Amino acid sequence: MRIPTRKKPEVLSPAGNLRGLKTAVDYGADAVYCGGKAFGMRSAPKNLSLEDFEEGSRYAHERGARVYVTCNVLPRNNEIEAMREYIGQLKDTGVDALIVSDIGVMMMARQVAPNLELHVSTQAGVTNYQAANAFYELGARRVVLAREMDLQAVRDIRANIPDDLDIECFVHGAMCMAFSGRCLFSNYLTGRDGNHGECAQPCRWKYSIVEEKRPGQYFPIEQTENGAYLFNSQDMNMLGHLDDLIDSGATSLKIEGRAKSAYYIAAMTNAYKTAVNEYMIQRGFEDADGNILLPFHDRVIRPSDPDYGQGTEDQVMRNADAAFAGVADEGYNTTDAPEPDGMSSHARSTRRKSNTAIEQIETDWKHAAVRPAPHVELPEWLLEETDKVAHRDYSTGFYYPEHKVTQNTDRSAYFRSWLVVGEVLSWSADEGGRVTLMSRNKIEPGQQVEFLLPGERPLAYIVPEDGLRDADGTPVPAINNPAHVFSMPCPHQVPINAAIRSRTKKPTLKAE
């Protein structure tokens, strides 16, 4: 039996394999999205098989979670019948929805798998309510908005679409430099098609300029020794701003990262699920035990509401459209805005080609407002969780035009200040408590580690001075052999598969 659509904000986590799916569910994901061996936008052999989808769906449904399958490539003519057969196979695995971008695939899925929900991928580039409503009429029950949408655009779409059409928004992870990910850069340079899940990420490569008459001489584009990373966008991090996004009508909060580790999935799923729980409590929808006090509803004021357009303007509305055509630059009036770039208003408007005052068509259009509410305060430990996974510089993406996502032109590496040192295999109450673990990195007496616990603050623990043993029970001075079984005293009960992490002695610029 499939799990019905949630009536409150959904935390949607990635999974690149069956273990990742189960990890996401264990750490609180309301839904998991994953790809199969074919027709997904992450082409890798570790994707899920049909048998994995069956097992993963059972595992998720038993715990109240849903499973979505990505079928969002742009198929070629010779792939159509194979896609039809694949969708026919997926419908019998127990999964809950298909994520599609091609309208032909969408129509095919309605015919072949009418019981599966259809979610329109960000690859489709939905940027307005007219497009969202059109997909709704074609059978979609969710649209994944283009990543270049600001918060006001999310509000305006929410106000002008049916309440039972979900809006899914990215909240964390890598940002693609191309328009909604539809990029030919990789295809052109390497022959690996980014629209078939084979992107070589040339936007992350290091570039220098070579002058035609000076072969072999490489000139950095920025004033650095090693060239520049032209298209290397920052990662997104909306953890501290989830209240704005949920208030603005987002019903599903999507964490990017199907190629990421199980630890990354666990840590970010746990962080965002905890933040959503805080939102529900502080907004008065639930109590601390999760009991429902009020039916959840976003705070967007619809055109049908009596107070629509009644002077509820806020900073999000004041900064609306600053990143897009539609208003002259004078409309960008936040006190935090950067100084103008020296161009005249007319010149800047002409450069964007469609937002001079003369070109604007007068309408009675009004932006949708939200009913004001206090900011949801998250505990400091929770906000720190995003720094405990490998990441690039963070930004809030395009949601706030006054704080635009930018590129890192001096590096493409990840920051890593925390390291996974082990994974819990079991815990026993014997000898006052003992944890058996699979080692990943060195653990030594006196070292402070953290156990990542589902739905809770991480458990900080100091490794004891003695009591470390190898798999044979022989005492050892330290745990220093990766991929070996060890045990150590631990009076706190910890769950199986919990990650054990420790701060690195020296932060690095590498992925975990």
N, C-alpha and C positions, 0 to 999 in steps of 0.2 A: 504494500500500500504506500502510495506517495504521500509526502507531507504537504499539507496545504500552505499557501502563501502566508507569510507572517503578517500580523497586524501591527507590528512595531518595527523600529529600525533593525535592519539585517546587517550583520558583519559577514562579509563574503571574503573567504580566504582562498589563496591559490594552492594547487598541489600538482607536482610534476610526476608523482607516482603514488602507489597505494599507501605507502608509509606516510607520505606527506598528507594525503587525504585523512587518514586516521588521526594523525597528529593535530591537524586543524580542528577536527571535531572534538578531540580530547581537550583542547585548549579553548573551547567555547565558540567556534565558528557556527553560525546559524546556517550557512551554506558554504559549499566548496565548489570551485570551478576548476576543471581539469580537461586535458586533451587526450584523445586517443592516439593510436598509432598512425592515423592519417587525418588530413583535413583540418588540422588545428594550426594556430599561429605560433606554436613553439614546436619545431620539428626536432624530435629527439627520441631515441629508442627507449628511454625510460618512461615515456608516456604510458597511459593505462591501456591494458588489453580489455576485450569485452568481458573476460572473466573477472578482471580487476574491477570493472564498473559494477558487476553484479555483487561482488563481495563488498565493495566500497559503499554501494547504495544501501545494502542491508545494514552495514555498520552505522552509517549516518542516520538512517531512518529509525533504528532502535534507540538512538540518542536524540531524536527530534530535529535532525539537520537534513538539509537537502543537497542534491548533487546536480551540477550543471555541466554540460559537455560543450566544448568549443568546436564549432563547425564553421569557423569564420574566415576561412581562406577565400580568395577570389578564384573560383574553379575555372579551369580551361575546358574547352569543348570536349576533349577526350576523357574528362574526369566526371562528367555528369552522371553517367549510369553507375559508376563506382560509388559516387556520393549517394545516389538513391539507395543502393544496396546497403551501404554503411548505415544510413539513417534507419533503414528497416531493421538492421541488427540492433542498433542502440535502443530502439523503443521497447525491446523485450528484456533489457538489463535492469530495469528499475530506476533509471535516472529520471530526474524531474523536469529538466528543461534543456533545450538546445540554444546555444548562442550563435547567431548567424549574422552575416553582413550582406550577403548577396540576395537580392530580392527573388531571384529564381530559386535559390536554395530554400528560401523561406516558404515559397509556394509549394515546393516539393515536399518540405517537411510537413506542411498542413495535410497533404494528401497521404503521405506514407506513415506519419506518426501523429495522428490528430490528438492523441491524449497528452502529448508533451507540450509544455509551455514553450513559447518562442520568445527569446530575448534578442533584441537588436544590438549588435556589437558596436563598440565605439568606432570600428572601421567604417561604419555606415555614415559617420559624420553628422549625427543629429545635433543641430544647433538652434532649432526653433520649434515652437509648439505645433506649427502646421505639419512639419515632418513627423513629429511624434504622433499626432492624431492620425496621419495617413497610415503609419505602421500599425497603429491600434486597429484601424478599420480592416487592415489586412490580416489581423489575427495576433499581433504581438501583444504580450502582456507586460513587457518591460522594454525600456530604451536605455542603453548605456550612453550617456551624453558624451559628446566630443570633449576631449580634455582641455580645449582652449576656452571653454565656457567660464564666465565669471559667476559669482554668487547671484547677482541680480538676474542673469539669464536663467539660472536654475529656478529662481522664484517665479519668473514670468512664464516659464514652461509649465511649472506645477499649477499655476493659477488657471491655465487655459487648456488643460487636458483632463480626462476622466480620473477620478480619484483611484480607480482600480487599475490604472496604468502605472506601473512602478517606474521610478527614476533611480538609476544606478550611477553612482559617481565614484571616480577614483579618489582615494584618500591617502595612499602611501605607496612609495616605490619609485621606480625609474620613470622618467618622462621621455617620450620620444620627441626628437626635434622635428619630425615631419608632421604634416597636417593629419591629426588623428591616426598616425602610424602608417598612412598609405604612402610609402616611400619607395622609390626606385633606385636609391643611391647604392645599396648593396648589390642589387641586380646588375647595375651598370658597371661597377668596379670589379666585382668578383664572380658574377654569374649566379650568385646565391640569392634567391627570390625572397625578399622580406615579406611579401604578401602570401607566401607559402610556408612561412614559419622557419625560414633558413637564413635570417638576417645575420650578416657578418659584423654588424655594428661598426661600419666605417665612420660613423659620426663620432665614435669614441677614439679614433686613431689620432696619432700625433702628426701634425702637418707643419711644413716649412715651405718657403717660396724659393723656387729656382729661377734665376734670370736666364733668358734664352742664350745670351752670349757668354755666360759664365757657368758652363756645365760643371757639376760637381760642387758648386758653392751653394750652401743652403742658408737662407736668410730667415730668421724667426719672424713670424707675423707679429708676435708680441715681443717685448724686450725680455726674452728669456733665453737661456742657453740651448734649450732642447726643443724649440719650436712651440707650437700652440695647438690646443684642442679646439677646433673651430666650432663644432656642433655639440659639444659635450654638456648637455643640460643637467641641471641640478636634480636631485631626487625630491619627490614630494613628501611632505610631512604635515598632515592636517590634524594630528592628534589633539592639539590644544585648541582647535577651532571646530570641533565636531558639532558643537551646539549651533553655530551659525549655519552649517550645512544641513543638519537635520531640521532646524527651524525653517529653512528655505525650501524644504520639500523633498530632499533626498530620502529614499526609502531603503536603499541598499548602499553600503559603504564598502568599496572594493579595494582590497590590498593587492598590489601588483607583485608578481614574483614566482611564477610557476617554475622557473629555473633555480630558485633559491633552495637553501638547505632546510631540513626539518626543524633545526633550531630557529632559523629566521621565521619560519611559518608559525612555530609555537610562540615565540616572543611577541611578534607583532599581532597575532590573533588575540593573545591574552591581553595585550595592551588596549587594543581597540574595543574588545568586548567589555573590559572593565570600564573603559571610558563611556561606552553606551549605557552600561548599568548605572553609572554615576549620573548621566543625563536623565535617565528615566526617574531616578530618585529625586534629584534636585528640581526637576520640572513637575513633580507631584504625580507622575503616572503610576509609580510602583513604590512599595516600601522597601526597606533594606533587605527583606527576605524574598523579594521578587513577587510579592502578592500584588495583583492589579488593583489600583485605587481609582483610576480613570482610564477610559479608552484612549489610546494614543492618537494624537492628531498633530500635524505640523502647524506652524504659526502663520502660514501664508494666507493673505486676505484675497479671496477670490472675487471676480467681477460680480458674482451673484450675492456676495455678502453686503449687508447694509452699510458697513463702514469702508467699503472699497473706495480708495482715493481720498480718504478723509484726513490728510495731513499727518501720516505716520512715517514720514521720510526719515531715513537714518543714513549713516555714513556709507553703507553699501550702496544705497540708492544714489546718493550724491556722486559717488565715484563710478556709477554705471556707465558703460560704453566707452570709458577712457581708453581701452585697449583696442577698440574696434571702430569701424566707420559708423557714422550716425550722428555724432555731435562734434562741434568744433572744440578745440583744445580749451577754450575758456570754461567749458563745462567740467573740467577736471580741477576741482577746487579744494581738494583735501590739503590740510596744512602740512601733511607728511610728504606731499608730492615733490619729486625732484624739480630743480629749476628748469625752465624751458631751455631747449638746445640751441637757442640763438636764431632759429628760423622764425619768420613771421607766422601768424596764425594761418594766413592764406596759403603760405608755402607748405606748411605742415599738412594742411587740409588737402591741398592739391596732390601732395605726395601720396596720401591715402586714397585719393581720387574720388571719394564719394561722400565726404562729410563736410563740405563747405555749407555755410548757411543758405546760399542760393540754391544748392542742390537738394536741400532737405525738403521733403514733401510734407506739408502740414496735415496732421491727422489728430484725432482725439485720443491717441494712444497714451496710456498711463502705465508706468511700471507697477508691478505688484509689490506691495509692501508686506512686512511681517509685523505681527503684534509684538511689541517690545517685551523683553524678559531679561532678568539678570543673567550675566555670564555664568556658565557652569564652571565651577572651580574644580580642577583635578589635582590630586595630591602630587607632590613634587616627585616622589619615587616613580609614579606612573609616567610623568613627562620625561623622566630620564631613561625610560625603557628604549626609546627610539635610538639613543646613542649607544646602546649595548649590542647592536647588530652592525655589521659592516654596511657602510653607506657613503654616498657622495655628500657634498654640501647639501643641506636641506633648503627647501623653499615651500611656499604654499601654492605652487603651481600658478594658474591663471585666475584663481578664485578672487583675489584682491588686486585690481588693476594698479593700485598704488604700490604694490610689492610684487612686481613681476618676476617670474622665473627667468633666470639668466644662465649663461654658460660658464663653465670653469675652463678658462683658456690656458691654464698652466699645468693641468694634470687631468688624468682620467681615472686614477686609482681610487680605491675606497679607503675611508677612515676605518680603522679597527682598533678600539681601545679595550675591548673585552674579547676573551677567547674561550671557546668551549673546551673544557678539560676532561669531560667524561659524560657518560650517560648511565642512568640508574638501571640496573638489571633486576634488582630485588632489594627488599628491606626486611629485616628480621628483628624481632624484639629481643632476641637472645643477646646475652652479655650487655644488657642495658641499651641495646639498639645497635644494629650494624647494617651498613649499606654495601651491597655488592655492585660494582660498576665496571663498565667497559671504558678503558682509558682512551683519551684522545690527545692529551698533552700532559706535561709534567704537573704533578701534585705533590707538595712537600709539606712537612710539619710547619705549623705557624702561618700557612697561607690562608688568606680569606677567600672563600668561595661563596657562590650563591646557587641555590637550587631553584630552578624555575618551576613554580607551582601553578597549576590551572586555577584561575579565578581568584588568586591571592597575591599579596605582595611577595616578592622573592624571599626565600629563607637565607639569611646570611649566616655563615658558619665558619669557624676557625678550625682548620685541620689539626687534630690533636698531635701531640709530640710523639706518641707511640701508638701502636695498635694497627699500623698499616700491614697488610698481608697480601701475598700473591694468591693465585688461584689454588695452589696446593696448601694454603694456610701457613706458609712460611713467612715469618716477619721480614719486612723490607724497610730500609731507611726512607725511601720515597717511591712514589709511583712515577716511573719515567720511561716506560715502554708503551708506546701507542698501540692500540688495538689488542691489548691484553686485559685479562680479567683480574681485578684487584678488589679488596674490601677494606673498609675503615670504620671505626666507631662513629655512630651518628644516632643520638638519642631521639631525634625528630623523625617521625614516620614520613617518608617521601614516596611518591608514586613511581611505578615502573615507567621507564622511558623519559623521566624528567632529565632535562639537560643540567649539567653542572658547569658553571662558568666562573671565570676569574679575570680580574683586571690585568691587562698586559703590563709588563714592566716598562715597556716603551711603546707608545702608540705607533702603529704602522699604517701604511697606505696599501694594504692588500685586502682582497676579499677573504671571507672566512673559509 
